[in-house]
Amino acid sequence: MTADTWTAAQGPTADYVIPLPPVPAVPVQGCDALFPVRRIYCVGRNYAAHAVEMGGDPDKEAPFFFQKNPDNLVLDGIFPYPVASDDVHHEVELVVALGTGGKNIPVGSALEHVFGYAVGLDMTRRDLQGEAKKAGRPWETGKAFESSAPCGPIAPATEIGHPAAGTITLAVNGDVRQSGDLNQLTWKVPEIIAHLSALFTLAPGDLIFTGTPSGVGPVVRGDELLGQIEGVGELRVTVV
Ligand code: MN
């Protein structure tokens, strides 16, 4: 089979040798239609106070990225405690949903590509991430596991604008554990999009988890997590 026939075989009428995997899709506030997810990018250490608690430098370093898988999304508020870890941490984050993409997007026009924003959790098997860091290995086992990306409904930018400030908090069973402000993001949303688009071809359906404020910590089964971002929305998750 040539590349041409392979390409021609794609499409709604193509036959597949196994069932077509479902396309993960996030609800949109005030709308019955869903936001289909293509890729999930995440920014590491993007609040100075969190960089310090992770043993890093509070000074501005170049942004760095890792990925989760679209099928890691949790959209029903249930986070099953994962296998292979005894130290799973919550990281509440502003999630950016791209409506359009591109390469080498300038900072000045980056926000034009944003469809909307959501509250997300970058759930992390901290023990496995720590081992990977120590060994200089990739982070996937710590970051891209089943159900590692709970995400709330997307608030369209046409409704809420582009929040550059506002409190971001995560409470566990009513106790606030993480607290910060979007104005403390080391790399702002337009800068994140510009940097990412210089490394990858961004496209409609991409989500970007923009990093977490300080106060990350472990969860246990039975915990009720409440992530809130002023002007964006909230996300409730139960650990089971
Ligand atoms: Mn994170």
Residues whose N, C-alpha, C, O or C-beta is under 5 A from the ligand:
A	BS01	MN	V43 E91 D122 G211 T212
